[in-house]
């Protein structure tokens, strides 16, 4: 049974979410069709370019991403548009969708009555909410890709599964584990042998371009409290261990980064291997999961049954 999105996303509890969107039928997001021999690699650039464009408009940041053959992972941080002025909200929204005539007139300074202004304010409130909505963010990405792919394939119908999957990341430990999990997807899938060969991933982009559009490391209040270089070392060492199917060890360069969020170096590889992207609505401690489930009005979460409080 599907779960209502409001029971999976609660930005008051955490701004961080892991999203997975998967193709339906025998659809290709990228890769090569062994039957027809046709390559779909160019679609990965379509997707990354669209993610960057939509991210520049929404108050939602990308912490990590990985574009696979029939699905993609993305870790998002939701912002807050409550302080955005009306003009900014409307100008941002019109970059993606057509504005009502009344809102267009407002931007041109042609609103003359209180009734018209009231209606514009209603539109602004709706668009302000959408500009920090993961559902609308994903809709703006997936609809565009579906149209492009269906046009190229000369077919109609769904390109993506009906709904994307989402996981709430309730603390820094969960966030770091999920980001590393996402960045290592091509390594685990055998698509790449090293991080520098992991095309269309955030980790390769961070290594080669030091991209400023990606979030997670910096001086923001919700950023991870260590350097990007430490994270890259951590992912690289973790990738070697997973690829060789050995627990291995965490190098001295990355141990300090792990200690900052109370991760045990001896259990880190096991945790990374055990990270699941399907079937888990949130990731965190038992207490955090209970609080999150109560906020989202769920009766259970990850094996924890929440008994209703007696009045």
Secondary structure, 3 states (H helix, E strand, C coil): CCCCHHHCCCCCCCCEEEEEEEECCCCCCCCECCCCCCECCHHHHHHHHHHHHHHHHCCEEEEEEEECCCEEEEEEEECCCCCCCHHHHHHHHCCCCCCCHHHHHHHCCCCCCHHHHHHHHHHHHHHHHHCCCHHHHHHHHHHHHHHHHHHHHCCCCCCECCCCEEEEECCHHHHHHHHHHHHCHHHHCCCCCCHHHCCCEHHHHHHHHCCCCECCECCCCCCECCCHHHHHHHHHHHHHHHHCCCCCCCCHHHHHHHHCCCCCHHHHHHHHHHCCCCCCCEECCHHHHHHHHHHCCCCEECCEECCCCCC
